[in-house]
Amino acid sequence: MTLKVLKSVETRTFLSLHDHIYDDEPVENHLIKAVIFQYLKIRMHHAVACYNESKQRENIRSRFTEFILFKHQ
């Protein structure tokens, strides 16, 4: 996944460094590769956190619905 993003970065970003990027192999672009890796790590963590939060809300609501209904009778 990191390499796909790196290929995209090569073509769309840093146009002034176009020749420099092609002089080096994409795998050897350590700085850009590290930035992309950290970005993807943060995005995946955020996506999982949002998913877990939505599932937790559903579970709490379904768990306490019966309790609330009986309490208000």
C-alpha positions in Angstrom: 0.0 0.0 0.0 2.9 2.4 0.8 4.4 1.8 -2.6 1.1 2.6 -4.4 1.0 5.9 -2.5 4.6 6.5 -3.3 4.0 6.0 -7.0 1.2 8.5 -6.8 3.4 11.0 -5.0 6.0 10.7 -7.6 3.7 11.7 -10.4 1.6 14.4 -8.7 3.8 16.0 -6.0 7.2 17.6 -6.0 7.3 18.5 -9.7 10.5 20.3 -9.2 12.1 17.1 -7.9 10.9 15.1 -10.8 14.3 14.2 -12.1 15.7 13.5 -8.6 12.9 11.1 -7.9 13.6 9.1 -11.0 17.3 9.0 -10.3 16.6 7.1 -7.1 14.5 4.0 -6.7 11.2 4.6 -5.0 12.1 2.1 -2.3 15.2 4.2 -1.5 13.1 7.3 -0.8 13.3 6.8 2.9 11.8 10.2 4.0 8.8 10.1 1.7 8.3 6.4 2.5 8.4 7.1 6.3 5.9 10.0 5.9 3.5 7.8 3.9 3.8 5.0 6.3 3.0 7.2 9.3 0.1 8.8 7.4 -1.4 5.4 6.5 -0.9 4.2 10.1 -2.8 7.2 11.5 -5.6 6.9 9.0 -6.1 3.2 9.7 -6.1 3.8 13.4 -8.7 6.5 13.0 -10.9 4.3 10.8 -10.7 1.4 13.3 -11.5 3.8 16.2 -14.6 5.1 14.4 -15.8 1.6 13.6 -15.3 0.5 17.2 -17.1 3.5 18.5 -20.1 2.9 16.3 -20.3 -0.7 17.3 -19.9 0.2 21.0 -22.8 2.6 20.8 -25.0 -0.1 19.3 -24.1 -2.6 22.0 -24.7 -0.2 24.9 -28.0 0.9 23.5 -29.3 -2.6 22.9 -28.0 -3.7 26.3 -29.7 -1.0 28.3 -32.9 -0.7 26.3 -34.6 -3.5 28.3 -33.3 -2.1 31.6 -34.7 1.4 30.8 -38.1 0.1 29.7 -38.5 -1.9 32.9 -37.4 1.0 35.1 -40.0 3.4 33.7 -43.0 1.0 34.2 
